Amino acid sequence: MDEKETRVTGKSIASNVIWRLAERIGAEGVKFIVSVVLARILSPNEFGLCSLVLVFISVLGVFRTSGLGTALVQKKTIDNLDASTALWANIGIGIILYGVLFVIAPYLGQFYKQPMMAPVLRVLGVTLIIGALNGIQHARISRSMQFKLFFKATLTGTIISAFVGIGMAMNGMGVWALVGQFLSNQIIDTLFLWFMIKWKPEFRFSWSRLKPLFQFGWKAYGASLIENVYNNLRSLLIGKYYTTSELAFFNRGRHIPALINTNTNSAVQSVLFPAYAKINDNRQKMLSLMRRAISFGTYIIFPCMMGLAVTAETLITVLYTKKWLPCVPYVRMASFVYALTPMHIVNLQAIMAIGRSDIRLRLEIFKKAFTIVIMVVCVHISMYATAFSAIPLGIFALIVNAYPVKKEFNYSLFDQLRDVFPGLWMSAVMGGIVYCLGLIPGKPLFILILQIAAGIAIYILLSKFSKNKDYVYIKRYVIDTLKKLTKRKKIVKS
């Protein structure tokens, strides 16, 4: 399994983050447009049912990976036997999980009083096997930090699946339109990755190679499983104690903040971990990269979340029509929670990169044991209490995550807050002005365009006048990239 050696610098990290962002923004931008179209065609009840099913697929998907992909990225050197062993292990686990899901699907449908849940689970469950096929491809790209390759595969799959989903919805296929979109996206993405990454697995399996991968991977897997169950627990509880329409409003309210948060931070996370892993024996250099990553990540995410919070009502009306207005409080609460995610990622990825997946696992057990109790209590109070509980719990999690980083790197939570303060104050000023603009009477679409344009302009101006280092880097990177593209075009023409 040949790998390119990549020199890890602050510039290479930011460059790969931007490429990963381009891939995620392109793909999720298409998905977002499709979700808007589908939300106007389908009912909240159909969205709620699909959301509930995807919770179980997501949780079982963590079992499928077993942390082996993460272990391959973290390990200093790997060969073809390591990768092949991990692949066959993932596929075997995926087949077993699908079998279990196929059997229990009718019982889950009975538990949630949703007869359609069983057939939908059985069809979407196929993605547990499909997803097992591309884990090694993801690990190889991450190790070599060639994140440009994700762009083509992901965007192609997303565009084709968009036509599949909309076409099925327009032909009255209801919830199956959502199933078709998700399933076709997974299949096409996997096929493209295997086509683009010229790697052939060996038909060999080594227990001796699996053991060290699993020793690291099971702890990473355990932490991911706890995190995944926790992130989806609200949906599981709401799906049980409330209606699928109410679940749809809750999930739709989180959808836009999650869309921005997940793709922005998955870009940072997917680049950050392999970068850390390459220099995990140099704590001082890791600290420098951590500070750069936390500053860069929050500089991007803070204004996005603030903008969503202050434009929520107008945005939902324009995109989804007034039938989705019950989403608005959930948009605002989710925006605050997701704004903290870059700080969580930087802390946890640093701990993982130095091989301390045991610390990560203990952190997740401690945090989630406390927060799950609070969540179960809140779901019996009201939907709003369940959603709002995420805010204080998110702050609590940040304090807990920062504790081992202070011990290992001497990078305290106070130091982190000082690094994110520039993005915070600029976002607050921008948010206040944009909110006031929303009070102007007028058509929702005009007001929304005005708010978005003003928000972007204000944030850029504040960044420019304060000489923000992240703004300066992004500006230089964009200018340099445009110059290179122009130069290439001239060469091609000549």
N, C-alpha and C positions, 0 to 999 in steps of 0.2 A: 504494500500500500504506500506508494511513493507520495511524499509530501514536500511542498515548497516551504523553505524556511522563510519566515516573515519577521522582519525587524519590528519590534514593538516600541512605538513611540506615541506620545500624545497626539501627534499629527496623524499617524496611521490609524489610531483608534477613532478619532473624530471623522476621518475620511471614510472608514468602514461603517461607522454609525450612520453617516449621511447616505451611503449606498443602501444600507439596510432600511433606513427611513424611506428612501425612494421606492424600494420594493414594497414595503408595507403600506405606504400612502397610496401607491398606485393600485395595489390589490384591494385594499380596504375601501378606497374611494369608489371603486366599481361596485363592491359589495354594498356599500352604503346607498348608492344610487338605486341599486336593485331592491334593497330593503324598503326604501321610500316607495317605490313603485308597488311592491308586494303589499305594503301596509295599507295602501289605498284600495287594493283589490280584495285582500283577505281580511278576515275578521280577527279581533283581538283573541278570541277563543282558540282559533287555529294557530296563531303565534304562540299562545300560552302552552298548548299541547306540545308543539315542536321544541319549545324552550325546556320543558320538563324532560323530554326524552334526551335532549343533548346534554343535560346535566349528568345523566347516567353514563352516556357515552364518554363524556369528559373524564369522569372519575375512573372508569374502567381503563381508559387510555393511559392513565398513570401506571396501572398495574402492568400494562403491555410493555412499556419501556424499561421498567425495573431499574432505571438509573444507569443503564449500560452505556447509552450514548454520552451521558455526562462523564462517565468514567473514562471513555475513550478520549474525550477532549482533554481531561485533566492529566492523563498519563503522559509521561515525558516522551516515550517512544512506543509505537505500535507497529505490528506487521500485519500481513494479510490473514494470518491465522487468528489473531485477536479480533479483527473486524468480522471475519466469517463466523467465528464462534458467537459473537454478539448478535449477528444477524439471525442465525438459526435459533438462538435462544429467544429473541424477540418474536419471531414468527410462531414458534411453538407456544409461547405464552398467549399471543394474539388468538390462535385457534382455540385454545382452552377457554379463554375468556368469552369468545363468541358463543361457544357451546353452552357455557353457564348462562349467558344473557338470553340465549334462545329459549332455554328451559324456564327461566324465572319470569320472562316477559309477561305472560298472562296473569301471574300473581301480582306483579307491579300494577298492571292495569286495573285489577280488582281493588288493590289497596288505595289507589288514587281515584277510583270510580270513573275511569276513562277507558271504555272498550277499545277505542282506536289505538291506544298506547302500545299494545302488544305487537301488532303488525308493523307499526312504525319503528319500534325498537329493533325488531328482527331485521328489517331492511337496513337501517342506519348502522346497526351493529357490525356490518361487514367492514366498516371503516377501521375496526380494531385490527383486522388482518392487513388491510391495505396500508395503514399507518406504520405497521411493523416493518414494511419493506423499505421505507426511506429514512429510517433512523440513522443508519450508518452513513448515508449520503450527507445528511445534515452534519454529522460529526466530522466528516472529512473536510467539508467546506469551512466549518468553524475552525478546525485545526490549522488549515492553510490560510484562513482569513481572506477567502476569495468570495466576498459577499455579493459581488456583482452577479454571480451565477444564480442566486435566489431570485433576482429580479425577473428574468425571462420565464422561469418555470412557474412562479407564483402568479404572475400577471396573465400568462396564457390560460392557465387553469381557471382563474377567476372570471375572465371575459367569456370563455366558452360556457361555463356553468351559469353565468348571468342569463344568457339566452335560453338555456335549458329551464331555469326557474321561472322566468317571466312567461315563456311559451306555455309551460304547464299551467300556470296560474290563469292565464287568459283563456285556457281551454277548460276552466272550471274544475281543476283537479285538487283544489283546496290545499290541505296540509301536505299532500304529496308533492306539490310544487316546491316547498321548502326542503323536503327530503331529497328531491331530484337535484336541486341546486347544490346542496351540501355534499352529496355522494359523488356527483360528477366532478366537482372541484377537487376532492381528495384523489380520485382516480387519475385525472389528467395531471395534477401536480406531481404525483408519484411517478408516472410514466416519463414525464419530462426530466425529472431528476436522474432517473436511471439512464436516459438517453444522453444527457449532458455530462454526467460523471462516468468516465470510462473506467469503471472498476468491476472486475468479475470476482465474485466470491468463490472460495474453495468449498468443495463438498466434504469438508472436514469439520469436526467439532472437538474441542479440547476442554476437558473439565479443569485441567491445570491452568489454562488461560482464563477460563471463566471465573475461577475462584477469586483472584486479585481484583478483577473488574467488579465482581459482585460485592466484594468486601467494601469497596468504596461506594459502589452504585446503590446498594440496598439502603444505605443511610440517606443518600441523596433522594432515592425513590421514596423512602418513608417520609422525609420532609415535604417532598412534592405532593405526596398523597394527602397528607394532613392539610397542606395549603389548598389543594384542589377541593377537598371535601368541605373545608371551611368556606371557601369562596362561593361554593354552590349550595351551602346549607340553607341560606335564606330562601333560595328558590324552592328547595325541597320542602321546607316547612310551610312556605306560603302556598305551594301547590297542594299541600295536604289540608291546611286549615282554612284556605280561602279559595275563590274560584279561579279557573284558568284565565279568565279575563283580567282579574286583579293581578295575577302573576304576570300577564302580558304587559300591563301598565308598569309594573315594577321593573321588569327586565328591559322594556323599551326605554324607560327613564334612565336606566344605567347604560343603555346601548351606545349612545353618542359619546359620553365621557369615557366609557370603556374602550370604544373604538380608537379614540385618540391616545388614551393612556397605554393600551396594550401594544399598539404598533410603535409608538414612540419608545416605550420602555423595553419592548422585546428587541428592538434594534440595538439599544444600549446594552442590554443584557447579553444578547447573543455574541456581541463583539467583545464585551468586557471580560467575560469569563475566560475565553482562550487567551486573551491578552494578559490577564493576571497570571494564568497558569504557566505562561512562558517565562515569567520573571518572579515566580513565587519564592525564590531564595533571596530576593533583594527587597526587604521591607520598605526601605526608604523610597525606592523607585515606585513600588506599589502605592505608597501613600500619595505620591505626587500624581499618579494616574487616577487614584480615587477622588482626589480633590478636583481634578479636571473633569472627571465624569459626573460628579454630583453637581458641579456648577453648570456644566453644559446641559445635563438632563433637565434640571429645574428651570433653566433659562427658557427652554422650549415648552415644558409642560405647564408651568405656572400661568402664563397668559392665556393658554388654550382653555384651561379649567375655569379661570376667572371669567373669560368671555362666555363660556357656556352657561355659567351660573347666572349671569346678569341678562342674557338674551333668551333664556329657556322658554318662556311663554310664547314669545314671538316666533322662535325657531320651530317649536312643536306645531304651532298653528300653520305655518307656511309649509312645512315638510309633510306632516302626517294628517292634517285637517283637525278640526276641533274635537273630533271623537277620541283623540288621543291626549287631550289636555290634562287628564288625571296623572300623566307622566311627570308634569313639571316639578313637583316637590322632590321627586326621586332624582331628576336630573341635577338639581342644585346640591342635594346631599352627596350624591356620587362624585360630583366635581370636586368637592372639598377632600373627600377620601382619596381619590386617585391622584390628587396633586402631590401627595406624600410619597408616591410609589418610587420615584427615582432614588430617594434616600434609602428606602428599604432595599432596593436592588444593589446599590453600591455596597452597603454593609454586608448583606448576605453573600454576594458573589465573592467578596474578598475572603470571607471565612472559608467558603468552599474551595477557592483556588489554592489555599495553603494546605489543603487536604483534611481540613477539620469538619468533615460532613457530620461527625458526631455532635459537634457544637450546634450545627444547623438543626439537627434533629431534636436536640434537647430544647432549643429555642422554640421550635414549632409546637412541641408538646406542651410546653409551659404556657405559651400565648393562647393556643387554641383551647386548651382545657378550661381556661378562664372565660374566654370570649364565647365559647359554645353555650356555657351555662347562661350567660347574659342574653344570648340570642334566643334561647328556648323560652326564657321568661318573657322577653319582649314580644314574641310572636303571639302570646296569649293576651297581650294588651291591645295592640292594633298594628296595622300595616305600617303606619308612620313610625311607631316606636321601633319596629323591627329594622326599618331602613335607617333611622336616625342613630341607632346604636353603633353603626359602623364608624361614626365620626370619633367619639371618645375612644373606641377600641383601636382605631387606626393610630391615634396619638400614643396610646399605651404600647402598641406593637413597635412603634418607632423607638421609643425609649429602651425597650427590651433588646431590639436588634443592634442598637448602638453600643450596648454595654460591652460585648466581647471585642468589638472593634477598638474601643478605647484601650482595652487591656493588651491587645495584640499589636496595634499600630500607633497607639497614643493619639488617636483621632476621636475626640470626644463629640458628643451631640452638640455641645455649645460651638465647637469649631465648625461642625457641619452647618449649623444654622447661620453662622457668620458667612460661610461660603455661598449659601443660597439667598442671602438677604438682598443682593442686587436685583435678582429676578422677582423677588417677593414684593419689594416696594414699588417697582415699576408696574407690576401686574395690578397692584392695589389702586394706584393712581389711574391707570387705564380703565379698570373695572368701574370705578366711581363715575368717570366721565361717560362711559358707554351706557351705564345704567340710566343716567339722566337723559341721554338721548332717546332712550326707550319710552320716556314719558311724553314725548312729542306726539300729538294726534296725527294719524295718517294710516295708509294701507300697510298691513303687516310686512309685505315683501319689501316695500320701500324703506321702512324703518329698520328691518333686518340688514339690508344692504348698507344703509347708512352706519349702523352700529359696527358691522364687521369692518368696513373701510376705515372708519374712525379709529377703531381699536388697533388695527394693524399699523396705521400711520402714527398713532400716539406712542405705541411700544417701540417702534423703530426710532422715532425722534428722541425718546427718552434714552434709548440705548446709545444712540449716536452722541448726544450731548454729555452723557455720563462716561463715554469712552469705555463701554462694557467690553471686556476681553472676549467674551463668547460671540458677541455681535461682530467684533473686529475680525475674529477668525472666520466666521461663516461668510462674511463679506469678501474676504480675501480668497477663500476657497471657491466661491461661486465665480468670482472674476477670473481666477486662474483656470478653472474648468472651462469657462466660455472661451478664453483665449486659446486653450488647447484644441477645443472643438473647431474653432475658426481656422486654426493653423492646419488641422487635418483636412478640412474641406478644401483649402487652397492647394494642399499637396495633391489631393485626389483629382481636382480639376486640372492641375498642371500635368 
